[in-house]
Amino acid sequence: MELDRADLVRQTHKRLLSVMRARDVPAVLTSDPINILYATGARNMTVFSHMGPFRFALVLASGDTVLWEFSGCEHLQKDNPVVTDIRPAPGVTALVGAGHVSEIARFVADLTAIIGRDRRLAIEGFDVPVTDRLRHAGFALLDATGVFSTARLIKQPMEIAVMHEAVERVEAAAGSLEAAIAPGASEVEVWSEFHRHLIATEGEYISTRLFQSGSRTFPYFQEAGPRRMETGDLVCFDTDALGYLHYAVDFSRTFLCGDRPAAQKQKDLYRLAHAQLSHNAALLRPGISYEDFARAAWPVPAENRGHGYYCLGHGLGLCGEFPYIPHFFDEAPYGFEGQFEPGMVICIESYIGEEAAQEGVKLEDQFLITGDGAERMTTYPFCQALLS
């Protein structure tokens, strides 16, 4: 299904403006490629743009939006529905060479002319020489990351539609990966099937390498490598994929390699992980505070606690995003304020591993907070050989 990209960016741009005005922020300047996407819908060399400030966007509370696009790429945004001015990006980082000092001066002069008398500027993603020059020119610098994280927290109607479409495409890619799991295949060979299918269905990229098998499933966070899978291995997989129209899809599954029946210990670990995921997902609803959610969360058994997942869940949109919800520990104040609200997309995390068994199970699902509960967005099947 093809969705209206122009309508999508109009909605996210409008949401950003509403947050800026509510916070009395007259202008935001970002070089973060994810926030450029959110503010303008302008996609160009997303992964490369994470390496430094090579392209950037300025959004004024009035609605005017200037995009400094990578030099020679200005034509890519000629039909952009929210960008009012497109300019070639100056080389403001030392990565481009010695001439960046004069480029910074020219860029700051341009900003001064555009912004006018109110020199309050929320900024993120620029090197110290840029921020120093801005302060010297009389700018009062604010935090842009907080503005963007607040805006992105509540998904707009078109964002939700795009995320549903992205889920469908990424789940199909996960099916290609699962079909390739076989004794003798290496982790990276199987993981590449997910890449192939993701890109072939207009996906953007995968932000982690979380695919591991056998003894490499414990402890968690081991990256895909050359190990060849064996019959009876547990195989853990986390999508962490930026899918259709750059929206993230984040769910995890654990599979069983080959046709040998699962060992009882493997089933026990899987049932515990599934119980954690199911229990915590059932708590999701609008109005419950993060602290109350954490206090009511599934109690991880003592023998598994030292190697559990670092958070209970996190937000999702154009990537993993605010809030990252910490566990509650009796001996410490919680100290994380806020509550679930309609329009938030939340991923619930579960990992149960055991040192003695040298195996672990990773599960995760993605949910939309609604007016009266939560909708499970990811419906990829659980492994019946481990759950039965």
C-alpha distance (Angstrom), angle and dihedral (degrees) to the residues before:
residue distance angle dihedral
M1 . . .
E2 3.80 . .
L3 3.81 116.1 .
D4 3.81 130.8 -159.7
R5 3.81 105.3 -91.8
A6 3.79 92.8 -173.6
D7 3.80 91.7 55.2
L8 3.80 89.9 48.6
V9 3.81 94.2 55.5
R10 3.80 92.8 42.9
Q11 3.81 89.2 56.9
T12 3.82 96.0 47.1
H13 3.81 92.0 44.1
K14 3.81 89.9 51.2
R15 3.82 91.0 48.6
L16 3.81 90.9 51.4
L17 3.79 91.4 50.6
S18 3.81 91.4 50.5
V19 3.82 91.4 53.7
M20 3.81 92.1 46.2
R21 3.80 91.5 52.0
A22 3.82 92.7 45.6
R23 3.83 89.4 53.0
D24 3.81 93.5 41.9
V25 3.81 91.5 -120.0
P26 3.82 109.0 153.1
A27 3.81 97.4 -167.9
V28 3.81 141.4 9.1
L29 3.79 125.8 -160.0
T30 3.81 120.9 -168.1
S31 3.77 138.6 172.0
D32 3.81 92.6 -177.3
P33 3.82 106.0 118.0
I34 3.81 92.3 -146.6
N35 3.80 92.6 54.0
I36 3.81 91.0 43.2
L37 3.80 86.0 56.6
Y38 3.80 91.3 49.3
A39 3.79 95.0 46.8
T40 3.80 99.4 40.2
G41 3.80 110.9 7.2
A42 3.81 87.0 -125.6
R43 3.79 108.7 148.5
N44 3.79 117.8 -174.0
M45 3.82 129.1 143.8
T46 3.80 91.6 -22.4
V47 3.80 97.6 178.3
F48 3.82 93.4 43.7
S49 3.80 89.6 49.9
H50 3.81 90.5 61.4
M51 3.82 87.8 68.5
G52 3.79 96.1 70.2
P53 3.83 146.4 -36.4
F54 3.79 98.2 -59.8
R55 3.83 96.7 137.7
F56 3.79 130.1 18.2
A57 3.78 145.2 177.7
L58 3.79 133.6 -140.5
V59 3.80 118.5 -158.5
L60 3.80 120.0 -170.3
A61 3.79 121.8 -156.8
S62 3.81 86.4 -121.6
G63 3.82 87.5 67.1
D64 3.80 97.7 -107.6
T65 3.79 109.7 135.4
V66 3.80 127.8 -167.2
L67 3.79 121.7 -164.5
W68 3.77 120.2 -162.8
E69 3.79 98.6 -159.5
F70 3.80 126.1 -164.6
S71 3.79 106.4 -80.8
G72 3.80 111.6 -87.8
C73 3.81 93.1 18.6
E74 3.80 99.8 84.1
H75 3.81 91.5 109.1
L76 3.80 90.6 65.4
Q77 3.83 90.7 75.4
K78 3.80 101.1 40.7
D79 3.82 91.4 117.6
N80 3.80 96.5 40.5
P81 3.84 108.3 140.5
V82 3.83 97.9 -147.0
V83 3.81 106.7 29.4
T84 3.80 109.9 97.9
D85 3.81 98.1 -178.7
I86 3.82 130.8 26.9
R87 3.79 120.8 -165.8
P88 3.82 135.1 168.8
A89 3.80 110.5 -97.8
P90 3.81 115.4 -112.5
G91 3.80 118.7 -133.4
V92 3.81 99.6 -103.5
T93 3.80 97.9 160.9
A94 3.79 130.6 78.6
L95 3.80 86.6 -124.2
V96 3.82 88.4 80.5
G97 3.81 95.1 53.4
A98 3.79 141.2 -102.5
G99 3.80 95.1 -40.6
H100 3.79 92.1 71.8
V101 3.84 92.7 92.6
S102 3.80 93.4 65.0
E103 3.82 89.6 41.2
I104 3.80 89.6 56.2
A105 3.80 90.5 52.5
R106 3.80 91.1 50.9
F107 3.81 92.1 47.1
V108 3.82 93.0 50.2
A109 3.80 89.9 49.5
D110 3.82 89.3 52.7
L111 3.81 91.2 49.5
T112 3.79 91.3 49.3
A113 3.79 91.2 53.3
I114 3.81 93.5 47.1
I115 3.80 98.9 43.6
G116 3.79 99.0 42.6
R117 3.78 126.7 -168.5
D118 3.82 100.7 -16.2
R119 3.80 100.8 79.4
R120 3.80 97.8 -176.6
L121 3.80 106.0 122.9
A122 3.81 128.7 175.8
I123 3.80 107.0 -148.0
E124 3.80 141.4 177.4
G125 3.78 139.3 171.1
F126 3.81 102.4 30.2
D127 3.80 130.8 122.8
V128 3.82 121.9 -108.0
P129 3.85 94.7 -102.6
V130 3.82 88.9 61.1
T131 3.80 95.1 48.7
D132 3.81 91.1 44.5
R133 3.80 91.2 52.5
L134 3.81 91.7 47.5
R135 3.81 92.0 52.7
H136 3.78 90.3 46.9
A137 3.83 87.9 54.3
G138 3.81 90.3 55.3
F139 3.80 101.5 -96.6
A140 3.79 119.4 147.5
L141 3.80 103.5 -144.8
L142 3.80 121.7 -143.5
D143 3.81 133.5 -178.6
A144 3.81 113.7 -85.4
T145 3.81 95.3 -180.0
G146 3.80 92.1 68.8
V147 3.81 90.7 50.4
F148 3.80 92.1 52.1
S149 3.80 95.2 43.5
T150 3.81 90.5 52.3
A151 3.80 92.0 47.9
R152 3.78 93.8 47.0
L153 3.82 93.1 47.4
I154 3.82 94.3 80.7
K155 3.80 113.6 52.5
Q156 3.79 119.8 -137.8
P157 3.85 120.9 -133.2
M158 3.81 94.1 -99.3
E159 3.80 91.0 47.5
I160 3.80 90.2 56.0
A161 3.80 91.3 49.1
V162 3.80 91.1 49.5
M163 3.81 91.8 47.8
H164 3.81 91.4 53.2
E165 3.81 89.6 51.8
A166 3.80 91.0 46.2
V167 3.82 90.3 52.2
E168 3.79 91.4 53.3
R169 3.80 91.9 51.8
V170 3.80 95.9 43.6
E171 3.80 92.1 47.7
A172 3.81 88.0 55.1
A173 3.81 88.8 51.9
A174 3.81 89.7 50.1
G175 3.80 87.6 54.1
S176 3.81 89.6 57.6
L177 3.79 89.4 51.6
E178 3.80 94.2 48.5
A179 3.81 91.1 49.1
A180 3.82 89.8 55.8
I181 3.82 95.3 54.2
A182 3.79 106.5 111.7
P183 3.80 139.8 138.3
G184 3.79 109.5 -81.8
A185 3.80 96.3 24.2
S186 3.79 115.3 117.4
E187 3.79 122.2 -124.1
V188 3.80 93.2 -115.7
E189 3.81 92.4 47.8
V190 3.79 91.6 55.0
W191 3.81 93.4 40.4
S192 3.82 89.6 54.1
E193 3.83 89.3 64.5
F194 3.77 88.3 64.7
H195 3.81 90.8 51.6
R196 3.79 92.4 48.3
H197 3.80 94.4 51.8
L198 3.82 93.7 41.6
I199 3.80 93.8 54.2
A200 3.81 92.5 42.6
T201 3.81 89.5 58.4
E202 3.84 95.3 49.8
G203 3.78 97.0 -91.2
E204 3.79 119.9 156.7
Y205 3.81 110.1 -144.6
I206 3.82 145.7 -54.2
S207 3.78 114.8 -104.2
T208 3.84 99.6 -157.2
R209 3.83 139.2 28.2
L210 3.82 96.2 -131.4
F211 3.79 103.4 153.9
Q212 3.81 118.7 114.9
S213 3.80 140.4 154.6
G214 3.80 142.9 -155.8
S215 3.79 115.2 -12.0
R216 3.82 88.6 -2.2
T217 3.81 89.0 72.4
F218 3.83 86.5 77.6
P219 2.93 123.5 94.5
Y220 3.78 98.8 19.9
F221 3.83 129.0 -121.4
Q222 3.81 95.1 57.0
E223 3.80 111.6 146.3
A224 3.79 127.8 -125.5
G225 3.78 111.1 -85.3
P226 3.81 144.6 159.9
R227 3.83 97.1 -71.7
R228 3.79 112.5 129.3
M229 3.77 115.3 -132.6
E230 3.78 121.9 -119.4
T231 3.78 133.2 -153.1
G232 3.80 109.8 -83.2
D233 3.81 95.5 24.1
L234 3.77 121.4 140.9
V235 3.81 109.4 -128.6
C236 3.83 119.3 -157.9
F237 3.80 121.9 -160.1
D238 3.82 133.1 -179.5
T239 3.82 116.7 -172.9
D240 3.85 99.5 -152.7
A241 3.79 86.0 170.1
L242 3.77 131.0 159.5
G243 3.75 98.2 -144.8
Y244 3.78 136.9 172.4
L245 3.83 114.5 4.1
H246 3.81 88.0 -0.9
Y247 3.84 95.0 -68.5
A248 3.79 117.0 142.4
V249 3.78 127.2 -118.3
D250 3.77 115.5 -165.3
F251 3.78 124.0 -178.4
S252 3.80 133.2 130.7
R253 3.77 133.2 -146.8
T254 3.78 135.8 179.0
F255 3.80 119.1 -144.7
L256 3.82 135.8 -170.1
C257 3.80 116.6 -123.2
G258 3.80 118.3 -134.1
D259 3.79 131.2 -6.0
R260 3.81 100.6 -69.6
P261 3.83 112.5 117.7
A262 3.79 114.4 -104.1
A263 3.79 118.4 -97.5
Q264 3.79 115.9 -112.2
K265 3.82 91.7 -114.6
Q266 3.82 89.9 54.6
K267 3.81 90.2 51.5
D268 3.80 90.8 48.1
L269 3.81 92.2 52.7
Y270 3.80 91.2 46.5
R271 3.80 93.7 49.8
L272 3.80 90.9 50.6
A273 3.81 92.3 50.1
H274 3.80 90.9 46.7
A275 3.82 90.7 49.2
Q276 3.82 90.6 51.5
L277 3.80 92.4 49.8
S278 3.81 94.0 45.3
H279 3.81 95.2 45.7
N280 3.80 95.5 48.5
A281 3.80 93.6 43.1
A282 3.80 89.8 54.1
L283 3.83 89.2 59.3
L284 3.81 93.7 61.0
R285 3.77 114.8 112.2
P286 3.81 137.4 127.9
G287 3.78 115.3 -83.9
I288 3.81 99.4 25.9
S289 3.79 110.5 123.2
Y290 3.78 121.6 -125.5
E291 3.80 88.7 -117.1
D292 3.81 94.4 52.0
F293 3.80 89.0 46.8
A294 3.80 90.9 51.1
R295 3.81 93.1 46.6
A296 3.82 90.9 52.1
A297 3.81 94.7 43.9
W298 3.80 121.7 123.1
P299 3.83 110.4 -79.7
V300 3.80 108.8 -117.5
P301 3.84 110.4 -138.0
A302 3.78 113.3 -105.5
E303 3.80 93.4 -116.6
N304 3.82 91.1 56.9
R305 3.78 99.4 37.5
G306 3.79 99.0 88.4
H307 3.79 92.4 61.5
G308 3.81 101.0 35.9
Y309 3.78 126.5 125.6
Y310 3.81 113.8 -73.0
C311 3.83 95.6 -124.6
L312 3.79 137.3 25.7
G313 3.79 94.1 -128.9
H314 3.77 144.9 -38.2
G315 3.77 143.8 -145.7
L316 3.79 123.1 -93.4
G317 3.78 136.1 -160.9
L318 3.78 124.3 115.6
C319 3.83 85.9 -0.6
G320 3.78 137.5 -22.8
E321 3.79 103.5 -45.3
F322 3.80 148.5 161.2
P323 2.98 129.6 -8.1
Y324 3.82 108.0 50.5
I325 3.80 99.3 -178.8
P326 3.82 114.3 -146.0
H327 3.79 127.1 -147.1
F328 3.78 119.8 -101.4
F329 3.81 116.0 -115.4
D330 3.81 120.5 -169.9
E331 3.78 94.1 -138.0
A332 3.83 97.3 56.2
P333 3.82 136.8 53.0
Y334 3.77 110.9 -105.6
G335 3.80 96.8 -131.4
F336 3.81 97.8 -179.9
E337 3.78 112.3 114.0
G338 3.77 130.8 -163.3
Q339 3.77 141.0 67.2
F340 3.78 141.5 -122.3
E341 3.80 114.0 -86.6
P342 3.81 133.9 -171.1
G343 3.78 110.6 -88.6
M344 3.81 95.9 35.0
V345 3.81 118.5 123.7
I346 3.80 112.2 -146.9
C347 3.80 131.6 -174.7
I348 3.80 116.3 -149.9
E349 3.81 113.2 -148.4
S350 3.78 131.5 -151.6
Y351 3.78 131.5 175.6
I352 3.80 123.7 164.6
G353 3.79 116.6 -178.9
E354 3.77 133.9 165.5
E355 3.78 125.0 -150.5
A356 3.80 94.4 -153.4
A357 3.80 92.1 53.3
Q358 3.82 94.1 38.8
E359 3.81 88.8 -141.3
G360 3.77 136.7 104.7
V361 3.79 142.3 -174.0
K362 3.82 124.2 -136.9
L363 3.83 121.0 -163.9
E364 3.81 130.9 166.1
D365 3.79 138.8 161.8
Q366 3.79 135.7 -168.3
F367 3.83 122.3 -127.0
L368 3.79 137.6 -172.1
I369 3.81 114.5 -142.0
T370 3.80 107.3 -132.4
G371 3.79 133.4 -172.2
D372 3.79 92.9 -85.0
G373 3.80 107.6 17.7
A374 3.78 139.6 -32.7
E375 3.80 135.1 -57.4
R376 3.79 118.2 -143.8
M377 3.80 105.2 -130.4
T378 3.81 99.6 -177.9
T379 3.79 114.8 62.7
Y380 3.79 103.3 168.9
P381 3.84 108.2 148.9
F382 3.78 121.7 -99.3
C383 3.80 118.4 -125.7
Q384 3.81 105.8 -89.4
A385 3.82 91.9 -167.2
L386 3.80 87.3 65.0
L387 3.80 99.4 33.5
S388 3.81 99.1 48.1
